[in-house]
Amino acid sequence: MTTKKETTPCSDACECPEQESLSCSDESQLSPAEQQPQKIEKTQVQELTETLQRLQADFENYRKRVEKENAEFKQYATRQLLTELLPILDNFQMALRVVDDEGFKLIYAQMFEILERYGLKYIDALGKKYDPRFHEALLQEESEKEPGMVIEELQKGYIVGETVLRPARVKISRRKNESARVSTRGDQTV
């Protein structure tokens, strides 16, 4: 007479070879009461796995957001510093018009080279069509040139990336008034 040997684990953390012999294929031999804890464990494992995946995604999104905010703050701080240095550049340029000193020119060139590394660039205005995004028209002058052309740059403008730190202050051209006389009848030009 052969008796079926029942396997019961010594404890929940038992790693006996007898425990390993119970596998998924043996589930059919388990009673419904014994199958219930295994289904609960599988459901818990799935829920924990999904929770872990959500947390990992949330953390990755948080990391990207923080990196973006740090980059934006760095750009903001750089723009603020460069904006405060613009009057010094203007003073250098005025001094260079008056003083013809090579040492002074070298210092200005070095300073501007450093500022260029941080993204500072001149707004090229002279001879260009007036663009209100980059130019501030302070004066107009009658000219032979096409109306709305920049004919003189009164103060340099600067840009960092896509952001205008200061628009170029310019004088733009306008049409010359034609010296046409109108007859007293008002219907002919003389």
Contacts in CASP RR format, 6 or more apart in sequence:
PFRMAT RR
TARGET T0000
AUTHOR 0000-0000-0000
METHOD contacts of the structure
MODEL  1
MTTKKETTPCSDACECPEQESLSCSDESQLSPAEQQPQKIEKTQVQELTE
TLQRLQADFENYRKRVEKENAEFKQYATRQLLTELLPILDNFQMALRVVD
DEGFKLIYAQMFEILERYGLKYIDALGKKYDPRFHEALLQEESEKEPGMV
IEELQKGYIVGETVLRPARVKISRRKNESARVSTRGDQTV
7 18 0 8 1.000
7 19 0 8 1.000
7 21 0 8 1.000
7 22 0 8 1.000
9 16 0 8 1.000
9 19 0 8 1.000
10 16 0 8 1.000
27 35 0 8 1.000
27 38 0 8 1.000
30 38 0 8 1.000
75 160 0 8 1.000
78 118 0 8 1.000
78 119 0 8 1.000
78 160 0 8 1.000
79 160 0 8 1.000
79 163 0 8 1.000
79 165 0 8 1.000
81 118 0 8 1.000
82 115 0 8 1.000
82 118 0 8 1.000
82 119 0 8 1.000
82 120 0 8 1.000
82 158 0 8 1.000
82 160 0 8 1.000
82 165 0 8 1.000
83 165 0 8 1.000
83 166 0 8 1.000
85 115 0 8 1.000
86 158 0 8 1.000
86 165 0 8 1.000
86 166 0 8 1.000
89 111 0 8 1.000
89 112 0 8 1.000
89 115 0 8 1.000
89 156 0 8 1.000
89 158 0 8 1.000
90 155 0 8 1.000
90 156 0 8 1.000
92 104 0 8 1.000
92 107 0 8 1.000
92 108 0 8 1.000
92 111 0 8 1.000
93 108 0 8 1.000
93 156 0 8 1.000
95 104 0 8 1.000
96 104 0 8 1.000
96 105 0 8 1.000
96 108 0 8 1.000
112 120 0 8 1.000
118 160 0 8 1.000
119 160 0 8 1.000
119 161 0 8 1.000
120 158 0 8 1.000
120 159 0 8 1.000
120 160 0 8 1.000
120 165 0 8 1.000
121 158 0 8 1.000
121 159 0 8 1.000
121 160 0 8 1.000
121 161 0 8 1.000
122 156 0 8 1.000
122 157 0 8 1.000
122 158 0 8 1.000
122 159 0 8 1.000
123 134 0 8 1.000
123 135 0 8 1.000
123 156 0 8 1.000
123 157 0 8 1.000
123 158 0 8 1.000
123 159 0 8 1.000
123 164 0 8 1.000
123 167 0 8 1.000
123 168 0 8 1.000
125 134 0 8 1.000
125 135 0 8 1.000
125 150 0 8 1.000
125 153 0 8 1.000
125 156 0 8 1.000
125 157 0 8 1.000
125 168 0 8 1.000
125 170 0 8 1.000
126 150 0 8 1.000
126 151 0 8 1.000
126 152 0 8 1.000
126 153 0 8 1.000
127 149 0 8 1.000
127 150 0 8 1.000
127 151 0 8 1.000
128 135 0 8 1.000
128 149 0 8 1.000
128 150 0 8 1.000
129 146 0 8 1.000
129 148 0 8 1.000
129 149 0 8 1.000
129 150 0 8 1.000
130 137 0 8 1.000
130 148 0 8 1.000
130 149 0 8 1.000
130 150 0 8 1.000
130 170 0 8 1.000
130 172 0 8 1.000
133 164 0 8 1.000
133 167 0 8 1.000
134 157 0 8 1.000
134 159 0 8 1.000
134 164 0 8 1.000
134 167 0 8 1.000
134 168 0 8 1.000
135 150 0 8 1.000
135 167 0 8 1.000
135 168 0 8 1.000
135 169 0 8 1.000
135 170 0 8 1.000
135 172 0 8 1.000
136 167 0 8 1.000
136 168 0 8 1.000
136 169 0 8 1.000
136 170 0 8 1.000
137 170 0 8 1.000
137 171 0 8 1.000
137 172 0 8 1.000
138 154 0 8 1.000
138 169 0 8 1.000
138 170 0 8 1.000
138 171 0 8 1.000
139 152 0 8 1.000
139 154 0 8 1.000
139 171 0 8 1.000
139 172 0 8 1.000
140 171 0 8 1.000
140 172 0 8 1.000
140 173 0 8 1.000
140 174 0 8 1.000
141 151 0 8 1.000
141 152 0 8 1.000
141 171 0 8 1.000
141 172 0 8 1.000
141 173 0 8 1.000
141 174 0 8 1.000
142 173 0 8 1.000
142 174 0 8 1.000
142 175 0 8 1.000
142 176 0 8 1.000
142 177 0 8 1.000
143 149 0 8 1.000
143 151 0 8 1.000
143 173 0 8 1.000
143 174 0 8 1.000
143 176 0 8 1.000
144 176 0 8 1.000
145 151 0 8 1.000
145 173 0 8 1.000
146 173 0 8 1.000
147 172 0 8 1.000
147 173 0 8 1.000
147 174 0 8 1.000
147 175 0 8 1.000
148 172 0 8 1.000
148 173 0 8 1.000
148 174 0 8 1.000
149 172 0 8 1.000
149 173 0 8 1.000
150 168 0 8 1.000
150 170 0 8 1.000
150 171 0 8 1.000
150 172 0 8 1.000
150 173 0 8 1.000
151 170 0 8 1.000
151 171 0 8 1.000
151 172 0 8 1.000
151 173 0 8 1.000
152 170 0 8 1.000
152 171 0 8 1.000
153 168 0 8 1.000
153 169 0 8 1.000
153 170 0 8 1.000
153 171 0 8 1.000
154 169 0 8 1.000
154 170 0 8 1.000
154 171 0 8 1.000
155 166 0 8 1.000
155 168 0 8 1.000
155 169 0 8 1.000
156 168 0 8 1.000
157 164 0 8 1.000
157 165 0 8 1.000
157 166 0 8 1.000
157 167 0 8 1.000
157 168 0 8 1.000
157 169 0 8 1.000
158 164 0 8 1.000
158 165 0 8 1.000
158 166 0 8 1.000
159 165 0 8 1.000
180 189 0 8 1.000
180 190 0 8 1.000
181 189 0 8 1.000
181 190 0 8 1.000
182 188 0 8 1.000
182 189 0 8 1.000
182 190 0 8 1.000
183 189 0 8 1.000
183 190 0 8 1.000
END
